[in-house]
């Protein structure tokens, strides 16, 4: 399960646009996991509140996928202008990557505006609220081919 985000964000994590470009380390190895939403709102509450449950076992990225992912994270940037977004709730993907024993997570929404959120600890830090050097708070935009290059979406 991804770390549970505050109720105010409906479980998605920080939803404010990022204001700066991240400076991330080049991944040495990485794994991808697919997550699906489960509504955990209590009866009588106003609206949904989601937690994200891992659907499949982690899959290690091959050399070509790792190279494509490395290039893609260099293209992450704050969202600009108007964005066309779908009105659906699909899966999310977490790519956890290591650089010299340091773990960073990249959470990619495969729905809506296809936002990307960073986490400096995929087990405890809510997506979009990292604090380690090089990461940024908020939602980022990435290349439209990010998931297809990972053979994930």
N, C-alpha and C positions, 0 to 999 in steps of 0.2 A: 504494500500500500504506500502511495506517496504520502508525505507528511500532511496531516489534516490542516487545511487553511482556515482562517477565521470565518465565522458565519457571515460577516459583512461582505465577503467576496464570493459567497455561495460555494466555497470550496475550490475555487479555481486558482487562488493565489493572488499575489499583487496584480491589480489590473490597471495601474497607472502606466502611461507610456514611459519608457526609459528616456533619459535625457542625454545620455552619453553613449559612445560606442565602447563595447568591451574590448579589453586587450587580453585575450586568452592564450594559454600555452598551447603549443602544438601537441595533439594527442599522440601518445605512444601506443596505446591500446584502448579499445572501447567496446561497450556492450550496449545492446538496444533491448528495451522491454516495451510491450504494448500494455496500456492501461485503459480500463473502461470505467464509466461513471456509475455510481450507485447512490441513489437518493436516500439520505439518512435523516431527512427532516422529520421532526416528531409530529404526531397527529395534532391538528389544531394550529400548527405554525403557519405563518404566511410565507409561502414560497418554498422552493427546493433548497437543499443544502447537500452537496455532493462530496463523496470521498472517492478516491481513484484506486481501484483494485487491479493488481497486476493480472493480466490475462494469460500470458505465456511465460515460459522460462526465459531468462536472459539469453541473448544470442550474441556471441562475439562477432565483431565486424571483421570481415576479411580485409586484405591489404588494399584492394580497390575501393571498398566502402569507406575504410579509414581515411584514405587520401581524399575522397569526395567530401567526407564529413569535415576534415581539416580545412579544406578550401571553403566550405559553406560557413563555418563559424567565423571565418575572417570577414564574411560579408554581412554579419549581423549588425543591425543599426536601429536607432530609434525609428518608430513609425513616422511617416511624413504624409501630409495631405489626407484626402479622403480615401477610404479603403472600402471596397465592396466585400461584404461578409455574408456568409450563408447563415440561415436560421436553423441550425441543426446542432446536435450534440454527438459528435463521433468520438473516436478514441483519442488518446494522447500517447505520445511516445517519449520515453526517457532514454537519452543516450548518456550513459555514465562513462566518463573517460579518465584515464590516469596519465599523469605526467610526473615522473619521479616520485611515486607513492602519494601524490596529491590527487584526490578525487574531485571532479567537477561534474555536475549534471546539467544537461540541456533538455528542457521539457518542451516538446513541440506539439501544439494543438492541431489535430487533423480535422478541424471543423471551424466554424465561425470565420474569424479573420486570420487563422493559422498563426497565432501568436507564438512567440518563443520566450520562455522564461528560464533564467539560470538559477542554479542552486549550488552552494558550495559543499553541501552534504545531502545527497539524495535520500538519506535515511531520516534526517531530522529537520532540515531547513526547508521551509515552504517555498515552492517555486516562485521566483520573482523577488525574493528577499535575501539574497546572498550578501556576504560581508567580506569575503576574501579578496585580496588584490586582483585586479583584472576583471572581476565580475561587476555587473551593474544591477541596480534595483529597477524593477518594472518589466514591462512587456517590450520585446524587440520584434523587428521584422527580419525575416531571412529570405533566402532564395526560394522561389516557388518549387524548385525541383528537389529540395532538401530530403523529403521523405522518399521520393522515388529513387534517388541515388543511394539511399540506405536499404533499398528493397524492403521498406517497412510499410509505406502507406498504400 
